[in-house]
Amino acid sequence: MNMRAEQSRITIDLPKSSHRKLKAMAAILGKSMREIIIESIDEHLYKQPSPNKKTLKAIKDTEKRKGLVEAQSVNDLFKKLGI
């Protein structure tokens, strides 16, 4: 397959200072600005953050319906949670 047919083009406007920093970073890393931008996009699109232990416990407790707070409204919920 033709590689160009599988790609899209995007144009972005950057502040000149950001462009200079990106260009300098590319030179230091021995990469093109394109490579750095694609790596950054990939990191944000495909990175799956791992929940910490506290969050995992909260998820498990919720699945078991443990520690749930029932409220009549958002304001009631905030009041019950003390926020």
For each residue, the residues with C-beta under 8 A, 3 or more apart:
1: 5 6
2: 5 6
3: 6 7
4: 7
5: 1 2
6: 1 2 3
7: 3 4
8:
9:
10:
11:
12:
13:
14: 18 19 22
15: 18 19
16: 19 20
17: 20 21
18: 14 15 21 22
19: 14 15 16 22 23
20: 16 17 23 24
21: 17 18 24 25
22: 14 18 19 25 26 33 36 37
23: 19 20 26 27 33
24: 20 21 27 28
25: 21 22 28 29 36
26: 22 23 29 31 32 33 35 36
27: 23 24 30
28: 24 25
29: 25 26 36
30: 27
31: 26 35 36
32: 26 35 36
33: 22 23 26 36 37
34: 37 38
35: 26 31 32 38 39
36: 22 25 26 29 31 32 33 39 40
37: 22 33 34 40 41
38: 34 35 41 42
39: 35 36 42 43
40: 36 37 43 44
41: 37 38 44 45
42: 38 39 45 46
43: 39 40 46 47
44: 40 41 47
45: 41 42
46: 42 43
47: 43 44
48:
49:
50:
51: 55 56 59
52: 55 56
53: 56 57
54: 57 58
55: 51 52 58 59
56: 51 52 53 59 60
57: 53 54 60 61
58: 54 55 61 62
59: 51 55 56 62 63
60: 56 57 63 64
61: 57 58 64 66 67
62: 58 59 65 66 67 68
63: 59 60
64: 60 61
65: 62 68
66: 61 62
67: 61 62
68: 62 65
69: 77 80 81
70:
71: 74 76 77 80
72: 76
73: 76 77
74: 71 77 78
75: 78 79
76: 71 72 73 79 80
77: 69 71 73 74 80 81
78: 74 75 81 83
79: 75 76 82
80: 69 71 76 77
81: 69 77 78
82: 79
83: 78
